[in-house]
Amino acid sequence: MKYILNTNSKTLHIEGYCCHTFCSDRKEFDSEDEARAYGRLNIKNCKTCFKNRDKELSKK
């Protein structure tokens, strides 16, 4: 799972979970922890991505 930080809006997305992962100003990470360490406390989760991830994980 790849995590994508939109550097303009400081929003953390998960690749493939919403249409906003294809933004031009982005930085990719291999884990959520790496992204949080890079962005410190100034980033927020994309509601759509994390809701879809939680739905998928609850099905398993």
C-alpha positions as CSV (number, residue, x, y, z in Angstrom):
1,M,0.0,0.0,0.0
2,K,1.4,3.4,-1.0
3,Y,0.6,6.6,0.8
4,I,0.6,9.9,-1.0
5,L,0.9,13.2,0.6
6,N,-0.5,16.2,-1.3
7,T,2.0,18.8,-0.4
8,N,-0.3,21.7,-1.2
9,S,-3.3,20.7,0.9
10,K,-1.3,18.6,3.3
11,T,-3.7,15.7,2.9
12,L,-2.6,12.1,3.2
13,H,-4.2,9.7,0.6
14,I,-3.9,6.0,0.0
15,E,-3.1,5.0,-3.6
16,G,-6.1,3.6,-5.4
17,Y,-8.7,4.6,-2.8
18,C,-9.9,7.9,-4.3
19,C,-9.4,10.1,-7.4
20,H,-7.3,12.7,-5.6
21,T,-4.2,10.5,-5.5
22,F,-3.2,11.7,-8.9
23,C,-2.4,15.3,-7.9
24,S,0.6,17.0,-9.3
25,D,2.2,18.2,-6.0
26,R,2.7,14.9,-4.3
27,K,5.2,12.9,-2.3
28,E,5.0,9.1,-2.1
29,F,5.7,6.9,0.9
30,D,5.8,3.2,1.6
31,S,4.1,3.4,5.0
32,E,1.8,5.7,6.9
33,D,4.4,6.2,9.6
34,E,6.9,7.5,7.0
35,A,4.4,10.0,5.7
36,R,3.5,11.2,9.3
37,A,7.2,11.6,10.2
38,Y,7.7,13.7,7.0
39,G,4.6,15.8,7.5
40,R,4.8,16.0,11.3
41,L,1.5,17.0,12.9
42,N,0.4,19.2,10.0
43,I,-1.2,16.6,7.8
44,K,-4.8,15.3,7.8
45,N,-6.3,12.1,6.5
46,C,-8.4,12.0,3.3
47,K,-11.8,11.0,4.6
48,T,-12.7,9.0,1.4
49,C,-9.4,7.0,1.3
50,F,-9.4,6.0,5.0
51,K,-13.1,5.2,5.0
52,N,-12.7,2.9,2.0
53,R,-9.6,1.3,3.6
54,D,-11.5,0.6,6.8
55,K,-14.4,-0.9,4.8
56,E,-12.0,-3.2,3.0
57,L,-10.1,-4.2,6.2
58,S,-13.4,-5.0,8.0
59,K,-14.4,-7.4,5.2
60,K,-11.3,-9.5,5.7
